[in-house]
Amino acid sequence: MRVSGETQPTLLSATWPTGQKSAVRIVTLVIAGAALLTLSAKVNIPFYPVPMTMQTFAVLVIGMAFGPSLAISTVGLYLVLGALGLPVFSGTPERGIGWAYMAGPTGGYLIGFIVASGIVGVLAQRGYDRSFAMTLASMTLGMLVVYIFGFVWLAGLIGVEKAWTFGVQPFLVADVFKILLAAIALPLAWYLVGRSTSI
């Protein structure tokens, strides 16, 4: 494992070398990532104490796998599609669409997605996605960023106590599970990439 101040390859650039960069490649990846975010927002998995989606997991994994620039572009496209009224978010169209939805209780979390994807993308470029411990720390930081933005936004709408009770507390157990899953999945993906290149 290499962790340093030098830029390291992301999982994407290791499997799809940067020498093959093109506008088509970038557009394809951004659209595919936005589609994955939409799918992850729509899948409800039974969990305690509330059902969970895999959206924050997808945001953070895309951040680490794509790197900061491409990840921010991907999450940005996802938010633009939502702002245009497409039902890409969790609970849409049932709970509203477009700007009305984005200005509602989940608006802070959506902003947090962009910031968190960029942060974990930078950490991935420093090699922080190569081991369980470092990926765990990186994903925890990314999830914390999402929570901070979401909590502050929601507290401004309904107050601090209610924001904690309804916007944070019910999701903590599920998000710990997602962090652990990512901390296993990314180093495993790197291991498989290493094996494939050594064959």
Disulfide bonds with the S-S distance in Angstrom:
none
